[in-house]
Amino acid sequence: MKRALFYILFLLLTGSAVYAGQRELQYFPEGRGFVCENGWNRYSRALYGSHANWRLETSDRPLFATYDKGKAWNIQLHLQVGDRLYALDSTSYCRAYYEGGIREYVVTDEQWGGGELRVRAIAEQEGNHALWQFEAKSFPKKSLGKHKTLQLIALRRPISQMKMKRNGDLGTDPREHFEALANCPDSLSQQLQWDAEGTTYLRLVDNDHLELINPREGAQRMEKENLFHEKLIGQLRFETPDPLINTLGPTLMAAADGLWDGQTWLHGCIGWRTPLAGWRGGYVGDVTGWFDRQLSHFRAYSRSMVRDIEPIYPHPAQDTTKNLARSAEKWGTPMYSNGYICKLPNDDRKMSHYDMNLNYIDELLWHFQYDADTALMREFWPTLKLHLEWEKRNWDPDGDHLYDGYCCIWASDALYYNSGAVTHASAYNYRGNLLIGRIAELIGEDPTPYRSEAAAILDAMNRRLWIPAGTEVDGHWAEFQDFMGLKRVHADPAIWSIYTPIDCGACSPEQAYQATRWVDACIPHIPLDVSSTRFPVPSQELFTISTSDWMPYAWSTNNVAHEEVANMALAYFIAGRREMGYRLLYSDLFDEMCAGACPGNFGQISYYDKALKEAYRDFGDNVGITSRAIMQGLFGIRPDALYGHCYLQPGFPPEWEFANVATPYISYRFHRENGQDIYDIEQHFPQSLQVIVRLPLGDGRFLEVKGNSEMTQRITVPSSSVPAHDQPAAQPYRPTLNETALGLDDITPNASGRHAYLRLDEYYNASVDDIYRQQYLSPRSPYTTLEIPSQGMGDWCVPLMTATIEDDGLRNVISEEGFFDTGLGLRFRLPREGQNVLYTSLWDNFPNSLTIPVSKERIDAGSSNQAAATNYSCAYLLLAGSTNNMQSRLDNGLVVANYSDGSADTLHLTNPYNWCPIEQDYYYDDHAYWSTSQHPYRVHLGSGKVSRNLKQDLQETGQDNGAVNIHVTDFEADTPIAKGLSIPYGAAQLLKMPLDSNRQLESLTLCTLSNDVVIGLMAVTFEQ
């Protein structure tokens, strides 16, 4: 998705605390739904009704709105009791209940003498209609006054803001937009008033006007909707010891139904309400038993696959208008040719900039695991075969069996791998080839090439991307290996590079177990701080996780996203880590469904996400993957119909004494009796499958108890055969960071008399503010890929992004003698005019490395009255350059001090510990954005100010003035990214490199290790 919206929402991030204290629990599970008492959220729970764009917005009080892009209404309710009018959204007490698509209220007030009003609101399943049922009870006659009756009043007016960024979704559009239009003309409003005695009904017809309907018609309509509702939410039924888990059947079914448009699954129920072939929403149909909907979705997008456009243009086919950051959208390129799946269903000519193939094909292959219909396999065989040809042609053009990842997962924005060998994309292609090989065997095609490719992918992943366990961390996969430059392995993966190979089976059970333990220790864990006086917050530690710890911030690469947390929980379950899987999944559900602003929400972004906070409701990607985490993970139902099996690997806690789950395709009842775990199973798959109960023993080992293929059967397992607990790895593991070795020590006080200055004038090769005025054109990959734009910053989503770097302010404070005084007892020798930096880079624009001799002739003693020498205790380095989220947590470059005896000391320049992007500051916290306790000095190029908290100091001194240094000129031209982190005019950095004063320093070498980045040295001051 386009990132520009999210930058609008990005908070002004400085160094303040990331999480604003404890949250009060807003909704608590009860029965099949969620209750709140005297809640305050307005227009937060949507009811979807039909499969149109229209919906009914409900609040924690009886206050409503409707939304359609062309027409939206606010609907307020009042009750007249005696001579007084009561707004139903402000009575002294309201109990609201949400159950899978229906909202009910019990409303009373201290002045009603025990009277109460019950309200039931639904969105009808046909057409854009809403229906309300009102039932007044126990109002004493004396409270009615001279009128002797109750009066209900409904007022319908237009909402205050019709134009919405994301269809009025949570966290993206203010809730105030749904309030009634002020000073609304009578011609646009409607008011109804009626006696409230007994049971009465109100209906919104065609999203146009309100009308009262007689009780008989109202009861009939309500009964019809109730029957539909029961059928819908009854498709999944859970009975467990946990009240939150028991709500998930109705809640999931309502969200899934809202995600359906009558033909295909959508990107989201509200925001991003558009068809989508990729991401994980399409899993939901098989998991919930809607096989007919699945076939409609799969057939619609199979018809969207291009089949008549040959790839006539060679690699690379990069878009010059997007600064080479991505493929040109042109028919006949390797990407936009036969095998490419287009954006819209039933349309093979509508491009998008994503690889939607991988997720779509994986969802289709999962369907065959539920229904191994060979006739259906033959129908889709051309699609499956052409897909693999397309993937191979585009993303493994060098034939090494490891695949590039070209925006093929949810977290695709700002991810670019520059033709690298990518774990998640390779894992998807492994599973694709493996199962398509099995399908080939079942329908009489040759499986050999597919099985051979799957084996080659797995071998290459194990040789090049698997990082074996070390002394401090468990084994895990790398994020990717560079294709360009030094071909380095990026060893700090995001969670999608852990859960995807586990989910795709591209590993051994032992590898899956180890990799989840790496997540225990190395992925930031964020505690859920929630309290409640009405509902006992679960006693177990609740936490969520970020997707990575990469810095600086870039949308989709370091977030707290519900769908990512759920997919990681699923991987824990698959790996046999049932307790950790349950804790993580439960925490995620609790976070979004109970502690958030929308009851029973399947949101996209968590409250604990630093950039956005809570955002979106019933987002398709989360609905789809959470449905799998619940059904295939928590309840452990994983069909393997292509091989005739169905595995039951329950992930619920060992303490549970019972669990009952019912789906359209299989049901089981679990209970313990006389030391036995008993599973009573009834299956209804299209083909009978052999049921196998699979239970984890720890360390990647499993116990398998085989049942049979009968429709009903009982499988028993000794309760003692399964270990009771699975302890997580210690968390968090943080590498030992020697801040002295990283150059982060303070400047030595009162040492200015011992300073000497290295002359760099003849080695300068640029002005520091030229860094983003360059065109970085070579070397670039010979293949179509996503890569950094030609200006040296940005990514494929914002390929025209630029930053204003301007060093005039720094030059203006340089003395006539050519010295810049930091004000900290340290000076640097710098030119007032001309070139002032020596840049190195793997780009051809600058040398990869540069060595500067350190001789007495090159040393300027300044005014220190010290004789020139070459034995020093430290070197103060003034550095400037670039880095980005794809180069995080690894060395971007080195400064090497070479001694005359052949030895050397090395300063590693590592993002984010001691290497910073010139255009912005880092955001730091103790969770997703962690770093060293001591941060580098930054030197403001716009003024010469020096500070370890430069952004904050510039704001406090008024030198920031809200200026935005980073500019996005595509998608939304006026949208700045990372607004709170941008440093106007840019900043260099100051590091203190320790040296061995017992050795004679011969030279300094500056070199760049990372692709994409530029590393520059502006000045060196030695301390004797």
C-alpha positions, 0 to 999 in steps of 0.5 A: 500500500502507498506509504504517504498516508502513514507519514501524515499520521507520523507523530512528532517523535523526539526522545519522549517515552514511547508508550503513554502509561497504563491503559484501561480495559475498554471491553471484556469478553462475555458469552459470545461477545464483548461488553463495555459499561459507560464506554466513551468510544464513538463510531468505532464498531462497524456493522457490515450487513450486505457486501456493499461498501455501505456500513453502520457505525456504532458507538459505546452508547446508542449513537450511530452513523452510516457511511457510503462514499456518496452519502453518510448520515449521523443518527442520534436518539433521544428519549423523552421521559416526562418533561425532560429529553435525554440524549441516549449517548449521555445517560448515567449508565449504558451497557453495550454488547457486541456479538459478531455483527450485532450491537445491543444496549441497555440504557438507564438513568438515575432520573428514570426511577428504575426504567430502562431502554433496550436497543438492538441495532443491526445492518440488514444482510440485503441492501443498505438498510439498518434496523433498530429494535427498542424495548422500554421496561419498568418506567414508573408511571409517576416518571412519565408526568402529564404526558403519560407516555414515553417518546422516542426521537430519532434525528438523522443529519449528514455527517460533518465531513464527507470526504475521508482519507480511508473511508472513515477508518480508525486511526486514519480519520478523526471520529469527529467526522461522523458527528452531525453537520452543524447548522444543518439545513432542514432540507437535509435532516429528518426527525421522527418521534413516536411512543416508546411503549412496548417494543418498537422498530425503526428502519433506515431504508436504502441509506436514505430515510428513516421510517417507523415500521409496525411491530409485526413487520419489525419482528419479522424482519428482526427474526429474519436477521437473527436467523441469518446472524445465527447461521453466520456466526455458528459456522465456527464454535469454540468452547474453552475455559477462556472467555476471550477465546470463546468469542472468536467464532462469532467475531471472526465470522462477522469480520470475514463476511464483511471482507467479502464483496460477493466475488472476491476477498477484499484488502480491508472491510473499511480502509483499503476496501478494494479487491486484492489478490495478494496478502493473507486475507484469502486464507480466511475462506478455507479456514472458515469453511467457505469453500465456494467463496474460495473458488470464486476468488481463485477463479476470478484472479486466475482470469487476471493472470496475463497469458498472451504477452511475451517478455520481449524486453530484457532485464533490467527493466527499471523505471527511469521516471521513478529514479530506477527504484522499481520495474517500469510498468510496461507490458512485455517487461520480464515482470509485466508479461505472461504469468503476472497476476493483475490487480483486479479480478477478471481483468488481465490488463490492470497493472499494480506494482506488487508481486501478488502471485506468491500469496495468491498461489500459497492460498490456492495451494492451501485450498487443495490441502482442504480439498484435494479435488483432482478435477479442480487441480487440472483446472488450475494447472496452467495457472500454477505452472505459469506462476512458477515460470514467472517467479523463476524468470523474474526473481531467480534470473541468475539460477542460484535457487534463491529468490529476490523479494519484490514487494510480495508480502504485507511488509513490502513498503520500504523493503528492497533487496537489490536482487539479493537472496531473500529468505521469505521469497525463497521459502514461498517458492520452496513450498510452491514447487514442492506442492505443485510437484505433488499436484503434478503427480496426482494429475499425471504431469511430470513432478520432477522439475518442481521437486528438483527446484524445491530441493535446490531451494532448500539446500541453498537456504540452508547453505547461505541463509541459515545462521547456526546457533552461536554461544549466545543466540539460537540458530535462525535465518538471515533476512537476505544475502546481498547480490551486489557489493561484498555479498554480505549476509544480513543476519538481523532478520525481521519476523517475516523471515522467521515465520515464513520458512516455518509456515512453508515447511522450508526447514527441519523441526529442529530449525523451526524450534531454534528460530522461534527461540531466537525470536524469544531473545532477539525480537523486541518484546513490548509489555501490555500494560492494561488494568481493569476494575471490572474484568480480571486481566489475565495473570500471565504476562501479556506482551506483543512484538515489533516486526524488527528492530531496524532503524531509522523508521520506515513504514512497514519495516519496523512496526507493531502490526497485528497480522505480523504478530498473529503469523509469528504466533502461528509459527510458534504453534507449528514449531511445537512452542504451544505456550509461547504461541498461546501467550503471543496470540492471546496478547495480540487478541487482547490488545486489539479486541479488548484494550483497543477502541473497537470491540472484537477488532481485527485491526492492522496496527497496534496501539503499541506501534510508535509511528501510528498507534492504533489504526484500522478495523477488520483489516483483511490481512489480519482477518486472514492470518489470524483465522489461521493462527486460531484454527491451525495454530491454537486449535491445531487443525492443519489439513494435508489433503494432498497427502491424505492426512489431517494433523491435529496439533492443539496449541492451547495451554496444557492446563486446559481440561477441555476444548470443543471446536466445531467447523464445517469440515471437522469438529473435535471435543477434547477432555481429560479422563483418568490420565488420558487426553481424549479427542472425539473427532468428526470430519466432513472434508470433501475427501476423508483424511487420516487424522493424526494427533501430533503433540510437541515433546520439545526441541523440535520433537513430536509424538504422532498418534495415528487415527484413521479415515473414518468420519467419527473416531476417538484418539487417546494419548496419555496425558503424561506423554507431553511435557507440561511447560515450554520455557522461552529463551531469555529476553532480550538478548542485546549484543555487548556494545563497547561504547568506548570502542564505538567512539561514543565516549565524551570529549576529554576535558581540558585537553585542547592543548594536546590536540593536533589536526590532520590536513585533509584538503587534498583528499576531499572529493566533494562538498558534504551537501552534494550527497543527495545531488548525485546520481548513483547509477552504477553499479546496479543490478543487471536484473529487475528488482527493487533498489534505492533510487538514483539520488541515494535516498528513499525507496521504491514507494517514495522514489523521488524523495529528497532531502535538503542538505546545506552546510552554509551555517557550519561554514559561517562559524569556521574561523578565519584560521580554518577552525570549527570550535564545537564548544566542547573543548574540541576544534576541527580543521575545516575549509570555509569554501570549496570541497570539505569531505572525502566520500567513500562508497560502493557506488562508482561515484566515489572510491570504495576506500581511501587511505590518508597518510598520517605523517608529521608533515600532514599534522597541524599543531594549531595553537597547542604549541605541541610538536607534530607527532604521530603517537596519539591516544585517540582521534576525533572524527567528524563524519557525515553520510547516509544509511537506511533501514535496509542497512540496519544492525550491521557495519556500514563502514570502517575507519581503520587506524594503521600503525607502522608495525603492521597492526591496526585498530578499527572503528566499526560504523554501525547503524544505529549505534554510531552511524547516523543518516545525515538527514535525520536523527534516530528515534530511540526507546527501550523496545523496537528502537533500541541502541546504545545508552550514549548516543553520538554527538551530532553536528548541525550543518545548518548552524554548527550546533553540537549535541547528543540530542540535536533534534530536541535541542534545535526545537528548544532553541527555536533553530528547528522552527518546524522545518522539514528537511525530507521531502516527498515529491511523489504520491502526495507532494506535500507529505514529509516523512519522519517529520519528527526526526528530520534535521533541517539542513542535515547533520554530521556526527562526531566520534572519538576513536581510541588509539594505541599511543604506544604505537606510531600511527601511519595512516587512516583508512576509510571504507564503505561496506554496505551497498546504498550508503555513502560514508564521508570523513570531514575532519580529524583531530588527534589527542596526544 
